[in-house]
Amino acid sequence: MKKVKIILIAIVLIVFFGVVWFLSSGSSNHKSHEIGSVNTSFKMLGSDHVVNVDNFQDPDIANIICSISRAKTGGIKGSLGVAEDTTDFDISCAQIGPIDISVVPKEKKEVFNESRSITFKRLRVVRMFDEKFNAFTYLAYSDKLVDGSPQNAISIVAVRGFTAAPNAHDVPKVVEKTDVK
């Protein structure tokens, strides 16, 4: 009977930690690709501490990309995937082509979401639209199941070359320069 209890407890623990790992693993709702990383601290055992840089495209706006850099904890815990990464991050977004402002969603929306630890800590990026200036603001912040972090970063993309704008008479149009020889 004692062996059965031990086996049941072991199964419950395995299932519990499996669920925790699955929910807090590197899964995310974005499609990003790594640009590169740099080592910030050598670790004798396990991987080094690094800063990773990834690019992702706004899921609703084809011509806006964002680069996000964040610290990744190394060492034995980092190598095993159980370390809690710090909330050190930065973001920069840019318009890489024309945007038709009349068909762009204007509501606030989460566009990036990534796990930062096994304890339900996440890095999120939310897009907001400022109609007065025809600009998108991307806010990167960290949150946790119990308490988040006040650390945040923003990037603003002023839409250039738009085809229509609300209150167009209030917003100066950007004139594209042409090559003159």
Buried (B, 14 or more C-beta within 10 A) or exposed (E): EEEEEEEEEEEEEEEEEEEEEEEBEEEBEBEBEEEEBEEEEEBEEBBBBBBBBBBBBBBEBBBBBBBBBBBBBBBEBBBEEBBBBBBBBBBBBEBEEBBBBEEBEEEEBBBBBBBBBBEBBBBBBBBBBEEEBBBBBBBBBBBBEEEBBEEBBBBEBEBBBBEEBEEEEEBEEEEEEEEEE
